Amino acid sequence: MNVPYSSQDFRPALPDAIEAEQALLGAILISADAYWRVAGFLKPQHFHEQLHGQLYETIGTLIAEGRAATPITVKPYLPADRMVGEMTLFEYIVRLTSEAVTVSGAYDFARAIIEMWARHQLIGVAQDLDTLARNMPIDMTPEKIIASSADQLTRIAQEGNERAGATKYGVLLPNAVSKAAQASTDTAARIPWFLPEITEALGDIRRGNLIGLMSDSGGGKTSFSLQQCRHAASKGFRSAFFSIEITEEESALQAAAQQSQISLGRIDAYTLNSKEAADLETEMSKAVDLPFYIVGFGECSLSDIRIKAEAMVKSQGLDLIVIDHAKMITLPNPKDMFAERINALYRGLKALAKSLNIGIVILIQRNDDWKQRWRAGSELRPVMGDAYGGGSIKQSLDVWFSLYRPEPLYRELIPTMPPEYLSKAQKEEGKKTRKEEMIQKLEQCRGRAWVINHKRRRGEPGRSPEIAFDGEYTMFKSAGAELPPAFEGFEGF
Ligand SMILES: Nc1ncnc2c1ncn2[C@@H]1O[C@H](COP(=O)(O)OP(=O)(O)OP(=O)(O)O)[C@@H](O)[C@H]1O
């Protein structure tokens, strides 16, 4: 028996936003302000009706040239023989103008158009995915299909957020002022750091921002991040620690050691006294309700991180992700130069923070260049060029700081220093060998750390407050000291 219809014949027709397109074109023909409200993100190709996209482009060009855009001024640029149903194109735009009800609704019409465009794009991706999954080419793997679909989906999500177009100052300003006023009272918009000194130096963590935290290996990035995630979660911010280096269980034990002030070594060896065991029990019961997630990764790429982050945002929501650490992420585009691949990684992370509207902190390993600089007589403290990926990563970061702990560096260097002998007279004068000077500095910087601010998109970098590091619990705390003035305090270490 012949089946007269396939199930596809019953699929509903695709939706469109024709009315929103007409209302927007009418609004723009009444007032150029309506155009400037949407020109930053709405492009001609977003229109479902091709003719509307062409009209939007023509009208936009006139306005951008500083000319009035009315049906009369637009008419010379319209094809005279083009008909819309029974009407000439000119009659059609006269009607759009006369039926336009509101100029202030332009932004909402444009959002409706973009949303419809995005839905059509999603249907396209879904159809491609369906075809690829059914007939997988030999050079494909499910992971590659997922990664390429994730790229397309992120591009679709970002498209409507593009603000690259020129928007008139007078139009932007009222929005910017009301947003700033709203954000100042909206405590949910900014995620606090776990120590006031850090907030003083860097400002709060803002949504959509990518923050770089650099330190030497063993400098305390992981410890700092676990403390930060635990703290943010205790304030109600949903925080995730993406651990590529240590296991989820190791991360959980370290966070518990910090919180309960139990020696990490004793937790690891499980030689706890009764008070420590009770404190750990208390932390376990508190932890149940904390929105603090630890996600273990093996080797992973930016796509893996994006897929996980997007899934988490959709399922339980997220405010903050800390990724430990950049060097462990497989770089994209193997055929490109290293510098381009690194920049693609940081750009991708920035785009992810923006599209998911969350704060992302990326931990960055410092390279060993400081050793050569030190041999040549320089200080040990970090500079931007020490970052894995070099100083150019700065452009993708909204905030960039180093967690500088000189103590382990001195410990590493002192045994490598050649012996030096002083004469009796020199000793009597109080002269010290370079090694003795280093040992003295080591004593002076025990348990001390500095937050060195390299970049802050909002506000001047410069303030580099001192904090304290307690190695027993691998935790940072307030140094209790007055904040030092810019670039003082760690001079000489
Ligand atoms: N399980 C542990 N037991 C004892 N000490 C630890 C433990 N984990 C970390 N530490 C110590 O805490 C300090 C900070 O380590 P942390 O792992 O936070 O640094 P990091 O910057 O993340 O290092 P890396 O980049 O090498 O992972 C180091 O001195 C380290 O030896």
The ligand as a Gaussian input file, in Angstrom:
#p B3LYP/6-31G(d) Opt

LIG

0 1
 N       47.635000      18.522000      49.052000
 C       48.556000      19.392000      49.477000
 N       49.252000      19.157000      50.621000
 C       50.175000      20.028000      51.069000
 N       50.489000      21.168000      50.446000
 C       49.852000      21.460000      49.311000
 C       48.848000      20.610000      48.746000
 N       48.372000      21.183000      47.615000
 C       49.067000      22.334000      47.454000
 N       49.938000      22.505000      48.466000
 C       50.900000      23.604000      48.630000
 O       50.223000      24.846000      48.570000
 C       50.980000      25.790000      47.837000
 C       50.115000      26.365000      46.745000
 O       49.746000      25.319000      45.862000
 P       48.670000      25.496000      44.721000
 O       48.408000      24.129000      44.154000
 O       47.548000      26.285000      45.211000
 O       49.495000      26.353000      43.659000
 P       49.286000      26.472000      42.091000
 O       49.717000      27.858000      41.753000
 O       47.923000      26.058000      41.712000
 O       50.348000      25.449000      41.555000
 P       50.337000      24.587000      40.180000
 O       50.208000      25.568000      39.085000
 O       51.648000      23.881000      40.222000
 O       49.153000      23.695000      40.344000
 C       52.207000      25.070000      47.299000
 O       53.288000      25.390000      48.149000
 C       51.854000      23.614000      47.439000
 O       53.000000      22.855000      47.730000

